[in-house]
Amino acid sequence: MARNSRLLPDDANRPATREDLRRILGELEDPRVIDVLELHPTVADLETAAICLAGDQDVLGKEGHAVSPLANQVVDILSDDEEDDPQQR
């Protein structure tokens, strides 16, 4: 799901756009995009959420990075999407 991207530190802390969401998390249904963007995440929040959704939280822990509450909210929104989609089962 997550795209491989290299961000400059300043870029990671800027507010995420719809294009960032698509680039980092892939194509999502509009209601999910709106739900995520209404949280006003940074690009770093989306990158962290993508890592968590890929099941690689241990990588963050090894690098000493905690998952932000906002990144957790993004994961919750997108995890709900997978649970609601019978095609994903």
SULKAQUI-V663394 format. One record per residue. N is the residue number from 1. RES is the residue in one letter. PHI is phi as a letter, one per 40 degrees, with the letter a starting at -180 (NA if undefined). D_FIRST is the distance of its C-alpha to the first C-alpha in whole Angstrom. Layout:
# SULKAQUI-V663394
N_RES_PHI_D_FIRST + N_RES_PHI_D_FIRST
This chain:
# SULKAQUI-V663394
1_M_NA_0 + 2_A_c_4 + 3_R_c_6 + 4_N_c_10 + 5_S_a_12 + 6_R_b_16 + 7_L_b_18 + 8_L_c_21 + 9_P_d_22 + 10_D_c_24 + 11_D_c_21 + 12_A_c_19 + 13_N_c_21 + 14_R_c_22 + 15_P_d_21 + 16_A_c_17 + 17_T_b_18 + 18_R_d_16 + 19_E_c_15 + 20_D_c_13 + 21_L_d_11 + 22_R_c_10 + 23_R_c_10 + 24_I_c_8 + 25_L_b_6 + 26_G_g_6 + 27_E_c_9 + 28_L_b_11 + 29_E_c_14 + 30_D_d_17 + 31_P_d_18 + 32_R_c_15 + 33_V_d_15 + 34_I_c_18 + 35_D_d_18 + 36_V_c_16 + 37_L_c_18 + 38_E_c_21 + 39_L_c_20 + 40_H_g_21 + 41_P_c_18 + 42_T_c_18 + 43_V_c_15 + 44_A_c_16 + 45_D_c_15 + 46_L_c_12 + 47_E_c_11 + 48_T_c_12 + 49_A_c_11 + 50_A_c_7 + 51_I_c_9 + 52_C_c_10 + 53_L_c_8 + 54_A_c_7 + 55_G_g_11 + 56_D_b_12 + 57_Q_d_14 + 58_D_c_17 + 59_V_c_16 + 60_L_c_17 + 61_G_c_20 + 62_K_c_21 + 63_E_c_21 + 64_G_g_23 + 65_H_b_20 + 66_A_c_21 + 67_V_c_18 + 68_S_c_19 + 69_P_d_21 + 70_L_c_19 + 71_A_c_15 + 72_N_c_16 + 73_Q_c_17 + 74_V_c_14 + 75_V_d_12 + 76_D_d_15 + 77_I_c_15 + 78_L_c_11 + 79_S_c_12 + 80_D_c_15 + 81_D_c_14 + 82_E_c_12 + 83_E_c_16 + 84_D_c_17 + 85_D_c_16 + 86_P_c_18 + 87_Q_c_16 + 88_Q_c_13 + 89_R_c_16
